Amino acid sequence: MLIKGKGAQGRRAHRNACGEWLDHLRDVLVRRSNFRKTQIENRLEVLGGYLIAYLNIDKVIKIIPHRG
């Protein structure tokens, strides 16, 4: 971070740099949160399928061809 001069100008530059850093952190957090949310939604969809199969296990067993 480069702060030129002293006084108000230096404070503004520092405040601006801090503001940009905070904006960057917020963007990173939003991206990570959205990525994790998508992963959770995908897992929930798979678990929903497992639940349907478990609740209908008799039908699932009938569908699977028996060898023997």
N, CA, C and O atoms as a Maestro MAE file, in Angstrom:
{
 s_m_m2io_version
 :::
 2.0.0
}

f_m_ct {
 s_m_title
 :::
 protein
 m_atom[272] {
  # First column is atom index #
  i_m_mmod_type
  r_m_x_coord
  r_m_y_coord
  r_m_z_coord
  i_m_residue_number
  s_m_chain_name
  s_m_pdb_residue_name
  s_m_pdb_atom_name
  i_m_atomic_number
  :::
  1 25 0.857 -1.163 0.000 1 A "MET " " N  " 7
  2 3 0.000 0.000 0.000 1 A "MET " " CA " 6
  3 2 0.903 1.226 0.000 1 A "MET " " C  " 6
  4 15 1.808 1.346 0.826 1 A "MET " " O  " 8
  5 25 0.648 2.120 -0.925 2 A "LEU " " N  " 7
  6 3 1.468 3.320 -1.058 2 A "LEU " " CA " 6
  7 2 0.643 4.518 -0.610 2 A "LEU " " C  " 6
  8 15 -0.409 4.812 -1.176 2 A "LEU " " O  " 8
  9 25 1.139 5.204 0.418 3 A "ILE " " N  " 7
  10 3 0.458 6.401 0.921 3 A "ILE " " CA " 6
  11 2 1.402 7.575 0.706 3 A "ILE " " C  " 6
  12 15 2.505 7.614 1.252 3 A "ILE " " O  " 8
  13 25 0.958 8.513 -0.085 4 A "LYS " " N  " 7
  14 3 1.794 9.677 -0.387 4 A "LYS " " CA " 6
  15 2 1.419 10.816 0.543 4 A "LYS " " C  " 6
  16 15 0.246 11.040 0.840 4 A "LYS " " O  " 8
  17 25 2.414 11.510 0.982 5 A "GLY " " N  " 7
  18 3 2.180 12.700 1.774 5 A "GLY " " CA " 6
  19 2 1.674 12.385 3.168 5 A "GLY " " C  " 6
  20 15 1.589 11.228 3.581 5 A "GLY " " O  " 8
  21 25 1.343 13.454 3.879 6 A "LYS " " N  " 7
  22 3 0.841 13.317 5.248 6 A "LYS " " CA " 6
  23 2 -0.507 14.002 5.332 6 A "LYS " " C  " 6
  24 15 -0.953 14.645 4.381 6 A "LYS " " O  " 8
  25 25 -1.132 13.863 6.443 7 A "GLY " " N  " 7
  26 3 -2.379 14.578 6.680 7 A "GLY " " CA " 6
  27 2 -3.565 13.907 6.009 7 A "GLY " " C  " 6
  28 15 -3.628 12.683 5.886 7 A "GLY " " O  " 8
  29 25 -4.503 14.742 5.578 8 A "ALA " " N  " 7
  30 3 -5.773 14.239 5.039 8 A "ALA " " CA " 6
  31 2 -5.563 13.379 3.804 8 A "ALA " " C  " 6
  32 15 -6.258 12.378 3.628 8 A "ALA " " O  " 8
  33 25 -4.628 13.744 2.953 9 A "GLN " " N  " 7
  34 3 -4.397 12.984 1.735 9 A "GLN " " CA " 6
  35 2 -3.946 11.559 2.080 9 A "GLN " " C  " 6
  36 15 -4.412 10.599 1.466 9 A "GLN " " O  " 8
  37 25 -3.062 11.418 3.034 10 A "GLY " " N  " 7
  38 3 -2.594 10.105 3.459 10 A "GLY " " CA " 6
  39 2 -3.714 9.283 4.068 10 A "GLY " " C  " 6
  40 15 -3.810 8.080 3.826 10 A "GLY " " O  " 8
  41 25 -4.546 9.917 4.843 11 A "ARG " " N  " 7
  42 3 -5.671 9.200 5.462 11 A "ARG " " CA " 6
  43 2 -6.659 8.735 4.404 11 A "ARG " " C  " 6
  44 15 -7.182 7.623 4.484 11 A "ARG " " O  " 8
  45 25 -6.914 9.576 3.418 12 A "ARG " " N  " 7
  46 3 -7.845 9.189 2.355 12 A "ARG " " CA " 6
  47 2 -7.302 7.998 1.565 12 A "ARG " " C  " 6
  48 15 -8.047 7.074 1.239 12 A "ARG " " O  " 8
  49 25 -6.005 8.022 1.260 13 A "ALA " " N  " 7
  50 3 -5.407 6.926 0.507 13 A "ALA " " CA " 6
  51 2 -5.493 5.633 1.310 13 A "ALA " " C  " 6
  52 15 -5.804 4.574 0.766 13 A "ALA " " O  " 8
  53 25 -5.215 5.729 2.599 14 A "HIS " " N  " 7
  54 3 -5.284 4.553 3.464 14 A "HIS " " CA " 6
  55 2 -6.726 4.048 3.559 14 A "HIS " " C  " 6
  56 15 -6.984 2.847 3.467 14 A "HIS " " O  " 8
  57 25 -7.651 4.975 3.742 15 A "ARG " " N  " 7
  58 3 -9.063 4.598 3.841 15 A "ARG " " CA " 6
  59 2 -9.527 3.953 2.540 15 A "ARG " " C  " 6
  60 15 -10.274 2.975 2.565 15 A "ARG " " O  " 8
  61 25 -9.093 4.488 1.415 16 A "ASN " " N  " 7
  62 3 -9.460 3.947 0.119 16 A "ASN " " CA " 6
  63 2 -8.884 2.535 -0.048 16 A "ASN " " C  " 6
  64 15 -9.572 1.629 -0.517 16 A "ASN " " O  " 8
  65 25 -7.627 2.359 0.337 17 A "ALA " " N  " 7
  66 3 -6.995 1.043 0.225 17 A "ALA " " CA " 6
  67 2 -7.710 0.040 1.120 17 A "ALA " " C  " 6
  68 15 -7.945 -1.096 0.707 17 A "ALA " " O  " 8
  69 25 -8.052 0.433 2.318 18 A "CYS " " N  " 7
  70 3 -8.772 -0.455 3.231 18 A "CYS " " CA " 6
  71 2 -10.153 -0.788 2.676 18 A "CYS " " C  " 6
  72 15 -10.608 -1.929 2.765 18 A "CYS " " O  " 8
  73 25 -10.806 0.201 2.111 19 A "GLY " " N  " 7
  74 3 -12.125 -0.029 1.518 19 A "GLY " " CA " 6
  75 2 -12.055 -1.003 0.357 19 A "GLY " " C  " 6
  76 15 -12.914 -1.874 0.218 19 A "GLY " " O  " 8
  77 25 -11.029 -0.857 -0.480 20 A "GLU " " N  " 7
  78 3 -10.877 -1.782 -1.602 20 A "GLU " " CA " 6
  79 2 -10.579 -3.198 -1.112 20 A "GLU " " C  " 6
  80 15 -11.082 -4.173 -1.670 20 A "GLU " " O  " 8
  81 25 -9.760 -3.304 -0.067 21 A "TRP " " N  " 7
  82 3 -9.442 -4.618 0.499 21 A "TRP " " CA " 6
  83 2 -10.707 -5.270 1.070 21 A "TRP " " C  " 6
  84 15 -10.941 -6.461 0.869 21 A "TRP " " O  " 8
  85 25 -11.512 -4.489 1.776 22 A "LEU " " N  " 7
  86 3 -12.756 -5.018 2.336 22 A "LEU " " CA " 6
  87 2 -13.724 -5.426 1.231 22 A "LEU " " C  " 6
  88 15 -14.408 -6.442 1.353 22 A "LEU " " O  " 8
  89 25 -13.787 -4.649 0.159 23 A "ASP " " N  " 7
  90 3 -14.629 -5.025 -0.982 23 A "ASP " " CA " 6
  91 2 -14.161 -6.354 -1.575 23 A "ASP " " C  " 6
  92 15 -14.974 -7.211 -1.920 23 A "ASP " " O  " 8
  93 25 -12.842 -6.513 -1.690 24 A "HIS " " N  " 7
  94 3 -12.283 -7.764 -2.214 24 A "HIS " " CA " 6
  95 2 -12.644 -8.935 -1.299 24 A "HIS " " C  " 6
  96 15 -13.061 -9.988 -1.781 24 A "HIS " " O  " 8
  97 25 -12.488 -8.763 0.004 25 A "LEU " " N  " 7
  98 3 -12.824 -9.834 0.948 25 A "LEU " " CA " 6
  99 2 -14.300 -10.208 0.858 25 A "LEU " " C  " 6
  100 15 -14.656 -11.385 0.905 25 A "LEU " " O  " 8
  101 25 -15.146 -9.204 0.729 26 A "ARG " " N  " 7
  102 3 -16.578 -9.472 0.605 26 A "ARG " " CA " 6
  103 2 -16.864 -10.273 -0.662 26 A "ARG " " C  " 6
  104 15 -17.646 -11.223 -0.633 26 A "ARG " " O  " 8
  105 25 -16.233 -9.895 -1.771 27 A "ASP " " N  " 7
  106 3 -16.427 -10.623 -3.020 27 A "ASP " " CA " 6
  107 2 -15.980 -12.078 -2.894 27 A "ASP " " C  " 6
  108 15 -16.656 -12.986 -3.378 27 A "ASP " " O  " 8
  109 25 -14.832 -12.295 -2.239 28 A "VAL " " N  " 7
  110 3 -14.333 -13.662 -2.044 28 A "VAL " " CA " 6
  111 2 -15.307 -14.461 -1.190 28 A "VAL " " C  " 6
  112 15 -15.609 -15.612 -1.506 28 A "VAL " " O  " 8
  113 25 -15.797 -13.866 -0.119 29 A "LEU " " N  " 7
  114 3 -16.744 -14.564 0.757 29 A "LEU " " CA " 6
  115 2 -18.039 -14.904 0.027 29 A "LEU " " C  " 6
  116 15 -18.591 -15.988 0.219 29 A "LEU " " O  " 8
  117 25 -18.521 -14.002 -0.795 30 A "VAL " " N  " 7
  118 3 -19.750 -14.259 -1.553 30 A "VAL " " CA " 6
  119 2 -19.525 -15.401 -2.544 30 A "VAL " " C  " 6
  120 15 -20.368 -16.289 -2.667 30 A "VAL " " O  " 8
  121 25 -18.392 -15.383 -3.250 31 A "ARG " " N  " 7
  122 3 -18.087 -16.458 -4.201 31 A "ARG " " CA " 6
  123 2 -17.976 -17.804 -3.497 31 A "ARG " " C  " 6
  124 15 -18.539 -18.795 -3.961 31 A "ARG " " O  " 8
  125 25 -17.257 -17.847 -2.385 32 A "ARG " " N  " 7
  126 3 -17.109 -19.101 -1.639 32 A "ARG " " CA " 6
  127 2 -18.453 -19.596 -1.122 32 A "ARG " " C  " 6
  128 15 -18.762 -20.785 -1.198 32 A "ARG " " O  " 8
  129 25 -19.237 -18.677 -0.602 33 A "SER " " N  " 7
  130 3 -20.543 -19.061 -0.064 33 A "SER " " CA " 6
  131 2 -21.438 -19.616 -1.165 33 A "SER " " C  " 6
  132 15 -22.112 -20.626 -0.961 33 A "SER " " O  " 8
  133 25 -21.452 -18.980 -2.312 34 A "ASN " " N  " 7
  134 3 -22.267 -19.476 -3.425 34 A "ASN " " CA " 6
  135 2 -21.793 -20.843 -3.898 34 A "ASN " " C  " 6
  136 15 -22.612 -21.704 -4.221 34 A "ASN " " O  " 8
  137 25 -20.475 -21.052 -3.943 35 A "PHE " " N  " 7
  138 3 -19.930 -22.344 -4.350 35 A "PHE " " CA " 6
  139 2 -20.349 -23.432 -3.368 35 A "PHE " " C  " 6
  140 15 -20.791 -24.509 -3.770 35 A "PHE " " O  " 8
  141 25 -20.204 -23.140 -2.077 36 A "ARG " " N  " 7
  142 3 -20.581 -24.124 -1.058 36 A "ARG " " CA " 6
  143 2 -22.077 -24.390 -1.078 36 A "ARG " " C  " 6
  144 15 -22.508 -25.527 -0.888 36 A "ARG " " O  " 8
  145 25 -22.868 -23.354 -1.305 37 A "LYS " " N  " 7
  146 3 -24.319 -23.527 -1.388 37 A "LYS " " CA " 6
  147 2 -24.685 -24.454 -2.534 37 A "LYS " " C  " 6
  148 15 -25.553 -25.315 -2.385 37 A "LYS " " O  " 8
  149 25 -24.032 -24.286 -3.676 38 A "THR " " N  " 7
  150 3 -24.285 -25.148 -4.827 38 A "THR " " CA " 6
  151 2 -23.910 -26.591 -4.510 38 A "THR " " C  " 6
  152 15 -24.639 -27.516 -4.871 38 A "THR " " O  " 8
  153 25 -22.769 -26.790 -3.834 39 A "GLN " " N  " 7
  154 3 -22.365 -28.144 -3.450 39 A "GLN " " CA " 6
  155 2 -23.397 -28.780 -2.526 39 A "GLN " " C  " 6
  156 15 -23.737 -29.952 -2.693 39 A "GLN " " O  " 8
  157 25 -23.890 -28.036 -1.570 40 A "ILE " " N  " 7
  158 3 -24.883 -28.546 -0.627 40 A "ILE " " CA " 6
  159 2 -26.176 -28.901 -1.357 40 A "ILE " " C  " 6
  160 15 -26.780 -29.938 -1.084 40 A "ILE " " O  " 8
  161 25 -26.599 -28.039 -2.285 41 A "GLU " " N  " 7
  162 3 -27.822 -28.330 -3.044 41 A "GLU " " CA " 6
  163 2 -27.673 -29.611 -3.855 41 A "GLU " " C  " 6
  164 15 -28.607 -30.409 -3.934 41 A "GLU " " O  " 8
  165 25 -26.492 -29.815 -4.463 42 A "ASN " " N  " 7
  166 3 -26.252 -31.039 -5.231 42 A "ASN " " CA " 6
  167 2 -26.290 -32.267 -4.333 42 A "ASN " " C  " 6
  168 15 -26.875 -33.286 -4.699 42 A "ASN " " O  " 8
  169 25 -25.670 -32.177 -3.161 43 A "ARG " " N  " 7
  170 3 -25.680 -33.306 -2.226 43 A "ARG " " CA " 6
  171 2 -27.090 -33.606 -1.748 43 A "ARG " " C  " 6
  172 15 -27.467 -34.770 -1.609 43 A "ARG " " O  " 8
  173 25 -27.867 -32.566 -1.497 44 A "LEU " " N  " 7
  174 3 -29.249 -32.774 -1.056 44 A "LEU " " CA " 6
  175 2 -30.074 -33.481 -2.127 44 A "LEU " " C  " 6
  176 15 -30.933 -34.305 -1.814 44 A "LEU " " O  " 8
  177 25 -29.812 -33.157 -3.387 45 A "GLU " " N  " 7
  178 3 -30.524 -33.811 -4.473 45 A "GLU " " CA " 6
  179 2 -30.192 -35.308 -4.505 45 A "GLU " " C  " 6
  180 15 -31.080 -36.141 -4.682 45 A "GLU " " O  " 8
  181 25 -28.921 -35.637 -4.335 46 A "VAL " " N  " 7
  182 3 -28.506 -37.045 -4.314 46 A "VAL " " CA " 6
  183 2 -29.126 -37.753 -3.111 46 A "VAL " " C  " 6
  184 15 -29.639 -38.865 -3.240 46 A "VAL " " O  " 8
  185 25 -29.081 -37.115 -1.951 47 A "LEU " " N  " 7
  186 3 -29.663 -37.719 -0.758 47 A "LEU " " CA " 6
  187 2 -31.161 -37.912 -0.906 47 A "LEU " " C  " 6
  188 15 -31.715 -38.886 -0.396 47 A "LEU " " O  " 8
  189 25 -31.823 -36.996 -1.597 48 A "GLY " " N  " 7
  190 3 -33.255 -37.151 -1.864 48 A "GLY " " CA " 6
  191 2 -33.523 -38.387 -2.695 48 A "GLY " " C  " 6
  192 15 -34.492 -39.107 -2.454 48 A "GLY " " O  " 8
  193 25 -32.660 -38.637 -3.683 49 A "GLY " " N  " 7
  194 3 -32.795 -39.846 -4.490 49 A "GLY " " CA " 6
  195 2 -32.582 -41.094 -3.662 49 A "GLY " " C  " 6
  196 15 -33.315 -42.073 -3.808 49 A "GLY " " O  " 8
  197 25 -31.575 -41.068 -2.787 50 A "TYR " " N  " 7
  198 3 -31.336 -42.209 -1.896 50 A "TYR " " CA " 6
  199 2 -32.539 -42.463 -0.986 50 A "TYR " " C  " 6
  200 15 -32.914 -43.610 -0.745 50 A "TYR " " O  " 8
  201 25 -33.126 -41.401 -0.494 51 A "LEU " " N  " 7
  202 3 -34.284 -41.542 0.389 51 A "LEU " " CA " 6
  203 2 -35.456 -42.174 -0.347 51 A "LEU " " C  " 6
  204 15 -36.137 -43.045 0.194 51 A "LEU " " O  " 8
  205 25 -35.691 -41.740 -1.572 52 A "ILE " " N  " 7
  206 3 -36.771 -42.327 -2.369 52 A "ILE " " CA " 6
  207 2 -36.504 -43.806 -2.602 52 A "ILE " " C  " 6
  208 15 -37.412 -44.628 -2.474 52 A "ILE " " O  " 8
  209 25 -35.269 -44.154 -2.941 53 A "ALA " " N  " 7
  210 3 -34.918 -45.560 -3.165 53 A "ALA " " CA " 6
  211 2 -35.078 -46.364 -1.878 53 A "ALA " " C  " 6
  212 15 -35.567 -47.493 -1.916 53 A "ALA " " O  " 8
  213 25 -34.678 -45.807 -0.752 54 A "TYR " " N  " 7
  214 3 -34.791 -46.509 0.529 54 A "TYR " " CA " 6
  215 2 -36.247 -46.741 0.912 54 A "TYR " " C  " 6
  216 15 -36.610 -47.818 1.386 54 A "TYR " " O  " 8
  217 25 -37.066 -45.733 0.705 55 A "LEU " " N  " 7
  218 3 -38.481 -45.868 1.068 55 A "LEU " " CA " 6
  219 2 -39.213 -46.834 0.138 55 A "LEU " " C  " 6
  220 15 -40.257 -47.373 0.505 55 A "LEU " " O  " 8
  221 25 -38.681 -47.052 -1.045 56 A "ASN " " N  " 7
  222 3 -39.292 -47.963 -2.003 56 A "ASN " " CA " 6
  223 2 -38.365 -49.148 -2.291 56 A "ASN " " C  " 6
  224 15 -38.277 -49.611 -3.428 56 A "ASN " " O  " 8
  225 25 -37.681 -49.631 -1.264 57 A "ILE " " N  " 7
  226 3 -36.667 -50.657 -1.448 57 A "ILE " " CA " 6
  227 2 -37.239 -51.938 -2.057 57 A "ILE " " C  " 6
  228 15 -36.550 -52.621 -2.815 57 A "ILE " " O  " 8
  229 25 -38.486 -52.267 -1.734 58 A "ASP " " N  " 7
  230 3 -39.097 -53.479 -2.296 58 A "ASP " " CA " 6
  231 2 -39.212 -53.370 -3.814 58 A "ASP " " C  " 6
  232 15 -38.919 -54.330 -4.528 58 A "ASP " " O  " 8
  233 25 -39.626 -52.233 -4.303 59 A "LYS " " N  " 7
  234 3 -39.736 -52.025 -5.749 59 A "LYS " " CA " 6
  235 2 -38.355 -52.030 -6.400 59 A "LYS " " C  " 6
  236 15 -38.185 -52.540 -7.508 59 A "LYS " " O  " 8
  237 25 -37.383 -51.466 -5.715 60 A "VAL " " N  " 7
  238 3 -36.016 -51.414 -6.248 60 A "VAL " " CA " 6
  239 2 -35.467 -52.835 -6.381 60 A "VAL " " C  " 6
  240 15 -34.821 -53.161 -7.377 60 A "VAL " " O  " 8
  241 25 -35.721 -53.672 -5.388 61 A "ILE " " N  " 7
  242 3 -35.230 -55.046 -5.427 61 A "ILE " " CA " 6
  243 2 -35.892 -55.814 -6.570 61 A "ILE " " C  " 6
  244 15 -35.242 -56.631 -7.223 61 A "ILE " " O  " 8
  245 25 -37.165 -55.563 -6.814 62 A "LYS " " N  " 7
  246 3 -37.861 -56.233 -7.923 62 A "LYS " " CA " 6
  247 2 -37.300 -55.819 -9.288 62 A "LYS " " C  " 6
  248 15 -37.285 -56.613 -10.228 62 A "LYS " " O  " 8
  249 25 -36.845 -54.583 -9.381 63 A "ILE " " N  " 7
  250 3 -36.315 -54.077 -10.644 63 A "ILE " " CA " 6
  251 2 -34.969 -54.727 -10.962 63 A "ILE " " C  " 6
  252 15 -34.675 -55.018 -12.121 63 A "ILE " " O  " 8
  253 25 -34.154 -54.954 -9.930 64 A "ILE " " N  " 7
  254 3 -32.822 -55.534 -10.123 64 A "ILE " " CA " 6
  255 2 -32.985 -56.997 -10.506 64 A "ILE " " C  " 6
  256 15 -33.644 -57.753 -9.793 64 A "ILE " " O  " 8
  257 25 -32.387 -57.409 -11.635 65 A "PRO " " N  " 7
  258 3 -32.530 -58.800 -12.066 65 A "PRO " " CA " 6
  259 2 -31.797 -59.747 -11.111 65 A "PRO " " C  " 6
  260 15 -30.652 -59.513 -10.723 65 A "PRO " " O  " 8
  261 25 -32.498 -60.818 -10.749 66 A "HIS " " N  " 7
  262 3 -31.902 -61.815 -9.860 66 A "HIS " " CA " 6
  263 2 -31.171 -62.862 -10.680 66 A "HIS " " C  " 6
  264 15 -31.702 -63.387 -11.660 66 A "HIS " " O  " 8
  265 25 -29.972 -63.153 -10.275 67 A "ARG " " N  " 7
  266 3 -29.202 -64.207 -10.944 67 A "ARG " " CA " 6
  267 2 -28.961 -65.307 -9.924 67 A "ARG " " C  " 6
  268 15 -28.669 -65.056 -8.755 67 A "ARG " " O  " 8
  269 25 -29.086 -66.468 -10.383 68 A "GLY " " N  " 7
  270 3 -28.761 -67.458 -9.410 68 A "GLY " " CA " 6
  271 2 -29.304 -68.763 -9.677 68 A "GLY " " C  " 6
  272 15 -29.084 -69.693 -8.901 68 A "GLY " " O  " 8
  :::
 }
 m_bond[271] {
  # First column is bond index #
  i_m_from
  i_m_to
  i_m_order
  :::
  1 1 2 1
  2 2 3 1
  3 3 4 2
  4 3 5 1
  5 5 6 1
  6 6 7 1
  7 7 8 2
  8 7 9 1
  9 9 10 1
  10 10 11 1
  11 11 12 2
  12 11 13 1
  13 13 14 1
  14 14 15 1
  15 15 16 2
  16 15 17 1
  17 17 18 1
  18 18 19 1
  19 19 20 2
  20 19 21 1
  21 21 22 1
  22 22 23 1
  23 23 24 2
  24 23 25 1
  25 25 26 1
  26 26 27 1
  27 27 28 2
  28 27 29 1
  29 29 30 1
  30 30 31 1
  31 31 32 2
  32 31 33 1
  33 33 34 1
  34 34 35 1
  35 35 36 2
  36 35 37 1
  37 37 38 1
  38 38 39 1
  39 39 40 2
  40 39 41 1
  41 41 42 1
  42 42 43 1
  43 43 44 2
  44 43 45 1
  45 45 46 1
  46 46 47 1
  47 47 48 2
  48 47 49 1
  49 49 50 1
  50 50 51 1
  51 51 52 2
  52 51 53 1
  53 53 54 1
  54 54 55 1
  55 55 56 2
  56 55 57 1
  57 57 58 1
  58 58 59 1
  59 59 60 2
  60 59 61 1
  61 61 62 1
  62 62 63 1
  63 63 64 2
  64 63 65 1
  65 65 66 1
  66 66 67 1
  67 67 68 2
  68 67 69 1
  69 69 70 1
  70 70 71 1
  71 71 72 2
  72 71 73 1
  73 73 74 1
  74 74 75 1
  75 75 76 2
  76 75 77 1
  77 77 78 1
  78 78 79 1
  79 79 80 2
  80 79 81 1
  81 81 82 1
  82 82 83 1
  83 83 84 2
  84 83 85 1
  85 85 86 1
  86 86 87 1
  87 87 88 2
  88 87 89 1
  89 89 90 1
  90 90 91 1
  91 91 92 2
  92 91 93 1
  93 93 94 1
  94 94 95 1
  95 95 96 2
  96 95 97 1
  97 97 98 1
  98 98 99 1
  99 99 100 2
  100 99 101 1
  101 101 102 1
  102 102 103 1
  103 103 104 2
  104 103 105 1
  105 105 106 1
  106 106 107 1
  107 107 108 2
  108 107 109 1
  109 109 110 1
  110 110 111 1
  111 111 112 2
  112 111 113 1
  113 113 114 1
  114 114 115 1
  115 115 116 2
  116 115 117 1
  117 117 118 1
  118 118 119 1
  119 119 120 2
  120 119 121 1
  121 121 122 1
  122 122 123 1
  123 123 124 2
  124 123 125 1
  125 125 126 1
  126 126 127 1
  127 127 128 2
  128 127 129 1
  129 129 130 1
  130 130 131 1
  131 131 132 2
  132 131 133 1
  133 133 134 1
  134 134 135 1
  135 135 136 2
  136 135 137 1
  137 137 138 1
  138 138 139 1
  139 139 140 2
  140 139 141 1
  141 141 142 1
  142 142 143 1
  143 143 144 2
  144 143 145 1
  145 145 146 1
  146 146 147 1
  147 147 148 2
  148 147 149 1
  149 149 150 1
  150 150 151 1
  151 151 152 2
  152 151 153 1
  153 153 154 1
  154 154 155 1
  155 155 156 2
  156 155 157 1
  157 157 158 1
  158 158 159 1
  159 159 160 2
  160 159 161 1
  161 161 162 1
  162 162 163 1
  163 163 164 2
  164 163 165 1
  165 165 166 1
  166 166 167 1
  167 167 168 2
  168 167 169 1
  169 169 170 1
  170 170 171 1
  171 171 172 2
  172 171 173 1
  173 173 174 1
  174 174 175 1
  175 175 176 2
  176 175 177 1
  177 177 178 1
  178 178 179 1
  179 179 180 2
  180 179 181 1
  181 181 182 1
  182 182 183 1
  183 183 184 2
  184 183 185 1
  185 185 186 1
  186 186 187 1
  187 187 188 2
  188 187 189 1
  189 189 190 1
  190 190 191 1
  191 191 192 2
  192 191 193 1
  193 193 194 1
  194 194 195 1
  195 195 196 2
  196 195 197 1
  197 197 198 1
  198 198 199 1
  199 199 200 2
  200 199 201 1
  201 201 202 1
  202 202 203 1
  203 203 204 2
  204 203 205 1
  205 205 206 1
  206 206 207 1
  207 207 208 2
  208 207 209 1
  209 209 210 1
  210 210 211 1
  211 211 212 2
  212 211 213 1
  213 213 214 1
  214 214 215 1
  215 215 216 2
  216 215 217 1
  217 217 218 1
  218 218 219 1
  219 219 220 2
  220 219 221 1
  221 221 222 1
  222 222 223 1
  223 223 224 2
  224 223 225 1
  225 225 226 1
  226 226 227 1
  227 227 228 2
  228 227 229 1
  229 229 230 1
  230 230 231 1
  231 231 232 2
  232 231 233 1
  233 233 234 1
  234 234 235 1
  235 235 236 2
  236 235 237 1
  237 237 238 1
  238 238 239 1
  239 239 240 2
  240 239 241 1
  241 241 242 1
  242 242 243 1
  243 243 244 2
  244 243 245 1
  245 245 246 1
  246 246 247 1
  247 247 248 2
  248 247 249 1
  249 249 250 1
  250 250 251 1
  251 251 252 2
  252 251 253 1
  253 253 254 1
  254 254 255 1
  255 255 256 2
  256 255 257 1
  257 257 258 1
  258 258 259 1
  259 259 260 2
  260 259 261 1
  261 261 262 1
  262 262 263 1
  263 263 264 2
  264 263 265 1
  265 265 266 1
  266 266 267 1
  267 267 268 2
  268 267 269 1
  269 269 270 1
  270 270 271 1
  271 271 272 2
  :::
 }
}
